[in-house]
Amino acid sequence: MRIIICDDERRICAILAEKVGKLCPDAEIITYTSGKELLESDKLPDILLLDIKMPGIDGMAVAKILRDRDWRKILIFITGEEGQVFNSFDLRTFHFLVKPVADEKLEEVLENAIKELERMKCLTDRIEKCIDIQSGAAHIRINLLELIYAEVYNRKTIIHTKTKDIEYYGQLSALEKIVGKEFYRIHRSYLVNMKYIERYDKANLILVNGDTVPIARRGYEGFLKAYMEYSRTALNLWVD
């Protein structure tokens, strides 16, 4: 995660960088003291703390240019004048921090910003992630939203989607590495999209298409933990 702080006052940049570094120790933190410097950089932030009132290109203009460049991440304005809040609704502003920035408020806003980043990433993965496989002479693209489960049978992997079944030569373990956290290896021969589980007991999963998938012996507790975590994540996506 990259957090950029842009404020024309070097002292404020340094103070914020130190505080943000303590709150987000794993983040890459970069500071700029002008909008021009930020716009000329080839590094885009996941979270941008941007002063509004700066000489040259002000924060509003910088944010508009970034949005016009299709930058879609978290924008947090820093301002000394609360009245400026109303000038930025069309810039998809996540939050405002009023100078002097209180430590508690900074922590709260950053915590919420990180949650929003995670939500955005999950939504992007759900909407856009596809896999390409070769089945016979055909090259097929499969949207993971459509993939219900995959199984190994007679040395082939069979992918079961909402509309069709596709066979190809490939390892289930290779597929498991690329599909994401919504999928769980319930058995050495089965990989299941947890979105499509209708019900389960200690022996089997029943999927929405009516198929039954066995749970590996001694695998129930691991599945239950993964499924509970998936359910919490899915709930947060819709509630947030």
Secondary structure, 3 states (H helix, E strand, C coil): CEEEEECCCHHHHHHHHHHHHHHCCCCEEEEECCHHHHHHCCCCCCEEEEECCCCCCCHHHHHHHHHHCCCCCEEEEEECCHHHHHHCHHHCCCEEEECCCCHHHHHHHHHHHHHHHHHHHHHHHHHHCEEEEEECCEEEEEEHHHEEEEEEECCEEEEEECCCEEEECCCHHHHHHHHCCCEEEEECCEEEEHHHEEEECCCEEEECCCCEEECCCCCHHHHHHHHHHHHHHHHHHHHC
